[in-house]
Amino acid sequence: MQNKLVRQFQPEDRSAVREICYLTGYLGESAEYYWKDRESFSDMWSGYYTDKEPESCFVAEVDGKVVGYSLGCFDSRNAWNPASVGTRHALLRGLIFTKGTGPAMWRTLFDVSSDLVLRRKLPMKPFMDSRWPSHLHIDILEDGRKLGLGKELINNIRDRFKTMGSPGLHLETVLENRNAVAFFKAMGFEVYKEPETLPGIRAKDGTRLHGLVMTMDLK
């Protein structure tokens, strides 16, 4: 029988969280498919939470191994913009010219430019709405899934922010990640609006993916 535990994040969990962030960064699979620099990827998608708001983070353990997390931000205005973090890495470390990251960056610039020329909608910006000011990220390794840990991880952040007085919670996911979308709906999240085309990232068949914002009232 597996021993399962969801608990508050501790500083010594940081490296495990960063590793999980990378290993689940592409639709639940490794981000290596399109982004081969682990440091910048983990900074973009987990750095703010573990370094600036660790009190809103939780981890899941199975037999003593950290296999997942939920990372929360009470006021989304405080969170780092992943695009800004990525740009800083690109400028300071030359990632735009590196084989493992450069193609994704150039593709992002191409997508943004072509969308502007064709008068499509601009790329998704970090979601800001006073009705749902708090947000979360959740990721679980494959060997920690289907154990009820995801539900508990989300409930911990939901209860924390509700106790703190937040009126609502949101998350951003990818429409094509059908299992994740179904899970979030089962947890009580609702689709905020029509999905928007994401720049840079592609499905493995080469088609563009779509970002989806989902919200939950906490009143």
C-alpha positions in Angstrom: 0.0 0.0 0.0 1.4 3.4 -1.0 1.8 6.1 1.7 0.3 9.4 0.4 0.7 12.8 1.9 -0.1 16.4 0.8 1.6 19.0 2.9 2.9 22.6 3.0 5.9 23.3 0.8 9.2 23.6 2.5 12.4 25.2 1.2 14.1 21.8 0.8 11.3 20.9 -1.7 12.4 23.6 -4.2 14.7 21.4 -6.4 12.0 18.7 -6.6 9.3 21.2 -7.6 11.6 22.6 -10.3 12.3 19.1 -11.6 8.6 18.2 -11.7 7.8 21.6 -13.4 10.1 20.6 -16.2 9.2 17.0 -16.5 5.5 17.9 -16.8 5.9 21.2 -18.8 4.4 20.0 -22.1 0.8 18.8 -21.7 1.9 16.7 -18.7 5.0 15.4 -20.4 8.6 16.7 -20.4 9.2 20.2 -21.8 12.3 18.9 -23.4 10.2 18.4 -26.6 10.4 22.2 -27.3 12.5 23.7 -24.5 15.8 22.2 -23.5 17.0 24.6 -20.8 15.7 23.5 -17.4 16.8 26.5 -15.4 14.9 29.1 -17.5 11.8 26.9 -17.8 11.6 26.3 -14.0 12.2 30.0 -13.3 9.4 31.0 -15.7 6.8 28.6 -14.3 7.7 27.9 -10.7 10.3 30.5 -9.5 7.9 33.1 -8.2 5.9 30.7 -6.1 8.7 28.9 -4.4 10.8 32.0 -3.9 8.3 34.7 -3.2 5.1 33.1 -2.0 6.1 29.7 -0.6 3.3 29.9 2.0 0.8 29.4 -0.8 2.5 26.2 -2.1 1.8 22.6 -1.4 3.5 19.3 -2.4 2.3 15.7 -2.7 4.4 12.8 -1.6 4.1 9.1 -2.4 6.3 6.8 -0.2 8.3 9.9 0.8 9.0 11.1 -2.7 7.7 14.5 -3.9 5.6 13.6 -7.0 3.5 16.8 -7.5 2.7 20.3 -6.3 0.1 23.1 -6.4 1.7 26.5 -6.5 -0.6 29.5 -5.6 -0.5 33.2 -5.8 -3.0 35.2 -3.7 -2.8 38.4 -5.8 -1.9 37.7 -9.4 -0.6 41.3 -9.8 2.4 40.2 -7.8 3.4 37.2 -9.9 6.3 37.3 -12.3 5.4 37.4 -16.0 6.8 34.2 -17.5 7.5 36.1 -20.8 9.6 38.7 -18.9 11.5 35.9 -17.1 12.2 34.1 -20.3 13.3 37.3 -22.0 15.8 38.0 -19.2 17.3 34.5 -19.6 17.4 35.0 -23.4 19.4 38.3 -23.0 21.7 37.3 -20.2 22.4 33.8 -21.3 21.9 34.0 -25.1 19.2 31.4 -25.2 17.7 32.9 -28.4 20.8 31.6 -30.2 20.9 28.2 -28.4 19.8 25.1 -30.3 17.7 23.9 -27.5 15.6 27.1 -27.0 16.3 29.4 -29.9 13.8 27.8 -32.4 10.9 28.1 -29.9 11.8 31.8 -29.3 12.1 32.6 -33.0 8.8 30.7 -33.6 7.1 32.8 -30.9 8.2 36.0 -32.5 7.0 34.7 -35.9 3.6 33.8 -34.5 3.1 37.1 -32.8 4.1 39.0 -35.9 2.0 37.0 -38.3 -1.0 37.2 -36.0 -0.7 41.0 -35.9 -0.4 41.2 -39.7 -3.4 38.9 -40.2 -5.3 40.9 -37.5 -5.9 37.9 -35.3 -6.2 38.4 -31.6 -3.1 39.3 -29.7 -1.4 36.5 -27.7 -2.8 35.7 -24.3 -1.6 38.1 -21.6 -1.5 37.1 -17.9 -5.1 37.0 -16.8 -6.2 39.8 -14.5 -9.7 40.2 -13.2 -10.7 41.4 -9.7 -13.4 38.7 -9.5 -10.7 36.0 -9.6 -7.5 37.6 -8.4 -5.8 34.5 -7.1 -4.4 31.7 -9.3 -2.7 28.4 -9.2 -0.4 26.0 -11.1 -0.6 22.2 -10.5 1.5 19.4 -11.9 1.9 15.8 -10.9 4.3 13.1 -12.2 2.8 10.1 -13.9 3.5 7.8 -11.0 1.5 10.1 -8.7 -1.6 10.4 -10.8 -5.0 8.7 -10.2 -4.3 8.6 -6.5 -6.6 11.5 -5.5 -3.6 13.8 -4.9 -4.7 16.4 -7.5 -8.0 17.0 -5.8 -6.3 17.4 -2.4 -3.7 19.8 -3.8 -6.3 22.1 -5.4 -8.5 22.0 -2.3 -5.5 23.1 -0.1 -5.0 26.2 -2.1 -8.7 26.9 -2.6 -9.3 26.7 1.2 -6.3 28.9 1.9 -7.3 31.6 -0.4 -10.9 31.4 0.6 -9.9 31.8 4.3 -7.7 34.8 3.3 -10.7 36.5 1.7 -10.1 36.0 -2.0 -13.3 36.2 -4.0 -12.1 33.9 -6.8 -9.4 31.7 -8.2 -8.3 31.1 -11.8 -5.9 28.9 -13.7 -4.6 28.8 -17.3 -4.3 25.5 -19.2 -4.1 24.2 -22.7 -7.3 23.3 -24.5 -5.7 20.3 -26.2 -4.9 18.8 -22.7 -8.3 17.2 -22.6 -7.7 15.2 -19.4 -6.6 18.3 -17.5 -9.5 20.4 -18.7 -12.0 17.6 -17.7 -10.3 17.3 -14.2 -10.5 21.1 -13.6 -14.2 21.1 -14.6 -14.8 18.2 -12.2 -13.2 20.3 -9.5 -15.6 23.2 -10.1 -13.7 25.4 -12.5 -15.6 27.0 -15.4 -14.3 28.1 -18.8 -14.0 31.9 -18.7 -14.1 32.6 -22.5 -13.2 31.2 -25.8 -9.7 29.7 -26.0 -6.9 31.8 -27.6 -4.1 30.6 -29.9 -0.8 30.4 -28.2 2.4 31.7 -29.8 5.5 29.5 -30.2 4.4 26.2 -28.7 3.1 23.5 -31.1 1.4 20.2 -30.9 3.7 17.3 -32.1 1.9 17.3 -35.4 2.9 20.9 -35.9 -0.5 22.5 -35.3 -0.8 25.5 -32.9 -2.2 25.0 -29.4 -4.8 27.1 -27.6 -4.7 28.6 -24.1 -7.8 28.4 -21.9 -8.6 30.4 -18.8 -10.8 28.7 -16.1 -12.3 30.3 -13.0 -13.8 29.4 -9.7 -15.8 31.6 -7.3 -14.7 31.4 -3.7 -17.5 33.4 -2.1 
